[in-house]
Amino acid sequence: MGSIDRCLDQVQALRTVAAGAEPAYVARSRLGRLILSVVSLAAERSQLPVPALPGPIHVPGDAATGLTDLAASCNRLVELARHLSQPSEPLDMRWRRGWSELIQELEALELALSHLDS
């Protein structure tokens, strides 16, 4: 399976969690794997070292627009993940608001991924 397909599959798995079908720790784990996959994809395409851990990615300023969009979306996911990974009850208001923002960002990520090979 290609890197883009793996990322899209992980987005779908995360959507399942966001629908409330899985416990919070599963959501955090899947989010971390998605971020690492996207960061790795962006790094490979930008000829940067592939990171071992999920985190923000900074592509060169002259990178293709698709890569800068992908990196920007990933970096927003990193920031959302930081808030979602704080200890909290899954049903509190912060968790719900965070997941709502995350779902919106997943849509932006899917769009960025679909434009990578266009």
C-alpha positions in Angstrom: 0.0 0.0 0.0 1.4 3.4 -0.9 2.0 6.2 1.6 -0.9 8.3 0.5 -3.3 5.3 0.7 -1.9 4.4 4.1 -2.6 8.0 5.3 -6.1 7.9 3.9 -6.8 4.6 5.6 -5.6 6.0 8.9 -7.8 9.0 8.4 -10.8 6.7 8.0 -9.8 4.7 11.1 -9.6 8.0 13.1 -13.0 9.0 11.9 -14.4 5.7 13.3 -12.9 6.6 16.7 -14.2 10.2 16.5 -17.7 8.7 16.0 -17.4 7.4 19.6 -16.9 3.7 18.7 -13.5 3.4 20.5 -12.1 4.5 23.8 -10.1 7.8 24.0 -6.7 6.1 24.3 -7.3 4.4 20.9 -8.1 7.8 19.4 -4.9 9.3 20.7 -2.9 6.3 19.4 -4.4 6.5 15.9 -3.9 10.2 15.8 -0.2 9.8 16.6 0.2 7.1 13.9 -1.6 9.3 11.3 0.6 12.3 12.1 3.8 10.1 11.8 2.6 8.8 8.5 1.8 12.2 7.1 5.1 13.7 8.4 7.0 10.8 6.9 5.2 11.2 3.5 6.0 15.0 3.5 9.6 14.4 4.5 10.1 11.8 1.8 8.6 14.0 -0.9 10.7 17.0 0.4 13.9 14.9 0.5 14.1 15.5 4.3 15.1 12.9 6.9 12.1 10.8 7.9 11.3 11.3 11.6 11.0 8.5 14.1 8.3 10.2 16.1 5.2 12.2 15.2 5.6 16.0 15.3 5.5 19.1 13.2 7.1 19.2 9.7 8.7 22.2 8.0 9.1 21.8 4.3 11.4 24.1 2.3 9.9 27.3 1.2 10.2 26.3 -2.5 8.4 23.0 -2.0 5.4 22.3 -4.2 2.2 23.8 -3.1 0.7 20.4 -2.4 3.5 19.6 0.0 3.2 23.0 1.8 -0.6 22.4 2.2 0.1 18.9 3.5 2.7 20.1 6.0 0.4 22.9 7.2 -2.5 20.5 7.7 -0.3 18.0 9.5 1.1 20.8 11.8 -2.5 21.8 12.7 -3.2 18.1 13.5 -0.1 18.1 15.8 -1.5 21.2 17.6 -4.9 19.6 18.0 -3.3 16.3 19.2 -1.5 18.2 21.9 -4.8 19.4 23.3 -6.6 16.1 22.8 -3.8 14.2 24.5 -4.2 16.1 27.8 -5.9 14.1 30.6 -9.6 14.6 30.4 -12.8 12.7 30.3 -13.7 11.8 26.7 -17.1 13.4 27.0 -16.2 16.8 28.5 -16.7 19.9 26.4 -13.0 20.4 25.6 -12.8 16.9 24.1 -16.0 17.4 22.0 -14.7 20.8 20.7 -11.3 19.3 20.0 -12.8 16.4 18.0 -15.0 18.7 16.1 -11.9 20.7 15.0 -10.0 17.5 14.3 -12.7 16.3 11.9 -12.5 19.6 10.0 -8.8 19.2 9.8 -9.1 15.6 8.6 -11.2 16.9 5.7 -8.4 19.4 4.8 -5.8 16.7 5.1 -7.8 14.3 2.8 -8.0 17.2 0.3 -4.2 17.9 0.5 -3.5 14.2 0.1 -5.7 13.9 -2.9 -3.9 16.8 -4.6 -0.4 15.4 -4.0 -0.4 13.2 -7.1 -2.7 15.4 -9.2 
